[in-house]
Amino acid sequence: MNNSDVGAYPQQTSESEKLNLKTKLAFGAGDLGPAITANISIFFLLVFFTNVAGIPAGLAGMILLIGKIWDAVNDPIMGVLTDRTKSRWGRRLPWMFYGAIPFGVFFFLQWIVPRFSSSASVNFWGLFWYYVAIGVISQVFYTVVNLPYTAMTPELTQDYDERTSLNSFRFAFSIGGSILSLILAKVIFDKIADRQQQYLVLAAICGVISVLALYLCVWGTRDRIIAFEAKRTSQEESAPIPIREQLKIVFSNQPFLYVIGIYLFSWLAVQITASIIPYFAVNWMRLKESDVPTVLIGVQGTALFMLFVWSALSKRVGKKAVYFMGMSFWVIAQAGLFFLQPNQVSLMYILAVMAGVGVSTAYLVPWSMIPDVIELDELQTGQRREGIFYGFMVLLQKFGLAFGLFLVGIALQASGFKESVAGQNTLPIQPDSALFAIRIAIGPIPTICLICGLVLTYFYPITREMHAQILLQLKERQNKTEMEQ
């Protein structure tokens, strides 16, 4: 990229300057689309396959499994591709710009029910392979827009505290998008009687919002990214490292392994709790099924508010201290759920709010640590490889969470949990063994995960002072290179 390319865009800023509110809001908007579409898929896609498209639950689960495996596999591939992209708009923005519309389109195509034949058996298998194909392609474009987006953080700022603030905006939009998707679903389902039309309208609205949010992110961050790219490409880069060697470097980066562990344990606790809360609320606490979203919104709403509290506090005490404070609330709340009795509904909501205080640090802190790890790698190798670090972070997250949920399902089945019969209006009474398994899954298991995350955080080596030394050494190397040129 030459100087004329950079000069074509006004208001470019130095990476050492503080981020303005416009840039932070635009960056946060980039996570709105993936959050909305992922949340809708998690809650409703399986129900859509079985109750609207008429696909048996086993094959419907197979469709989701194939998509999930492919989604995890393509993350590191996309990470390497974005790291090697050359454009005057940087390495990330072109992928988001050109991938936004296909991302929205293929998300929508998952929610239609095409007719392939008048023969029921032929049409059934046509639907199965249609959803497999659309699901795989949809996951590709999800990665195309989402992974470059997550890798943008260290390119927007190198300031230790600004990264925490930037991620607080990102996850505010992420949590807000999740809440918005639930509100949209409730409104649409109340207004439209036809089930297929419900999902089509919901998917169309969410798809449009997602595309517009991604373009807002590209527009609002481009000046900052272009300025970073101009500086990066003006420096002499060392020869590219082969992919096999890159993988070796990534997994020999000790701080990165700590961050992976912290993130996996935190989100394993989140995912296990999210999957078991409906069973806990209905079968143990004896609430109505319609009360479950209220509990979830209590957690998410508190997490949304606390993101900004923790972001401000981290500037005073650092990321590790904030993580310990938030997790302390969460551990108490999570462990307390095991001891709740069916008549203690008010206490359950109090514990939900306490859990939300800690959940916000699971969003904020690990993702704020990753850019620090990337700069340590740059100091050691002479190359910036954000894409591959973020790619493997997401890959390991998806494999880890899938394994955790698999274990929860096996445990419920082994405990004698009784599934509902199709068309049955009343839920079956669960045996004591199943109720005990539900309480174990919502209390001790997530609590153990959170404690493991706390131990890893204690030993995480990159402090504020160490990060300042890393940046100083990178600056000295840059000045030396400029003098030699």
C-alpha angles and dihedrals in degrees: 000000000000130000093260090061091056094044091057089075121062131214097035114170137207117253089234093064124092117262116253124229093256092058093046092049092047092049091048091052089061090072095049096081098047090045094052095045094044092048093049091048094048093052104034115017097084091046089049093052094050103034102033108023092037097230117151114254094245094055091040088057089048090056091053093045093053090050092048094050092048090046090056094045096051095052098081090041090056090044092058092045093053092047089056096044116117118199139135085242091058131250100295111037098065091059092051094044097051096034098051099083096043087048091057094041097051092044088057093046090062089068102055125090108218121194114228102173144359087237109092095214094047092046091048094056090041089058092047095054092040092058092043091054096042091045093053093047091045091054090050092057091042087059092042091061102027105047096050087047094055090047092057096078099087090044093057096052141356093198112119096219096036090061091058090049091047092052091049088061091046095053093040087063090042095053091038090053091052091051092045091053091054092049092049091049093051093048094046095045090050093050101041122055100189108087096211091049090049092060094041092054093044092049093047094051093045092047093053092047090050095052094046091048092052092051090048088055093050092048095046098047102036097094092053093044093047091052090050092048092050090055094042095051092045089064122081110253126208120243115287115268117231115254094247090054090046090056090050091052093047094053094042089057099102098197089052091056089052091051091049090053094046091049095045095050092046094049094040086060090047095048097044091049093047092051095047101040094085091054092044095048096045104032102033106022090036095225126151118265088243089063094062096081089052090058092048093048088051089058096041095043092053091046090052092053095044094052090077093042092054092043091056093043093050089065088064103038106016135244098286094053092049091050091052093049094048094044091052090063091044096049091052091048095045094048091045092059090069091060097046117119125211093256094055099082094137090054089050091059090048090053090047090057091047090051090052089057089061098036089064090062090052087059096042114036107048092048089049090054096054096073089054089053091050092054091050087053090049090053091051099042107022092236135098111225105169093151098060093047093049091042094056091042090059094040094054091043092056095046091046095049093045089054091048094052090047090056092050091053093048091048093052092048092048091050092060098256111179116224122216119258116237110261094015112134098200126058117240119254108254121226119244090253091059093046090051091050090051091052091048090050094051098040124026099024097055089039091057090049091052093049090051089052090051092053092052091047091054090058096041102125106206108092128174089264094049091049090052089053091050091053091046092053091047089051092050090051090049092050091049091051092049091050092050090052 
